[in-house]
């Protein structure tokens, strides 16, 4: 009961005062599942992109964090090939930072920030972890990475997952 009333309030807030570049909705009367879309931020490799996320709300929400994953493929050091996100706000303490005072809006906003500012110290996809430092050395790298990310996504579908499992 607490989950349903809390989600109703949160969805109302998200529809009347959504964070910039974020939308969230409940698909056809599914109590435990939401969908969200995040617009790629200006000046990031994701600029102009629209990224869809799946949000599964556990029975004990807000005492347990939602399970969020990207449905849209994304090339990012903190997001694996299955769309799973390595983010402290999505894990319970002591390893994570989830607390009941957080909500779907704040988590989606922090994921949007993670897209703009990857955490190279805790990569889920270690082979992508050094992209941010490379951006500063080559002005054309962002543009070439946008082109190459589509090719890389296709390659990753063909080979086994090499994701670091510490975040899962």
Secondary structure, 3 states (H helix, E strand, C coil): CHHHHHHHHHHHHHHHCCCCCEEEECCCCCCCEEEEEEECCCCCCCCCCEEEEEEECCCCCCCCCCEEEECCCCCECCECCCCEECCHHHCCCCCCCCCCCCCHHHHHHHHHHHHHCCCHHHCCCHHHCCHHHHHHHCCCHHHHHHHHHHHHHHHHHHCCCCCCHHHC
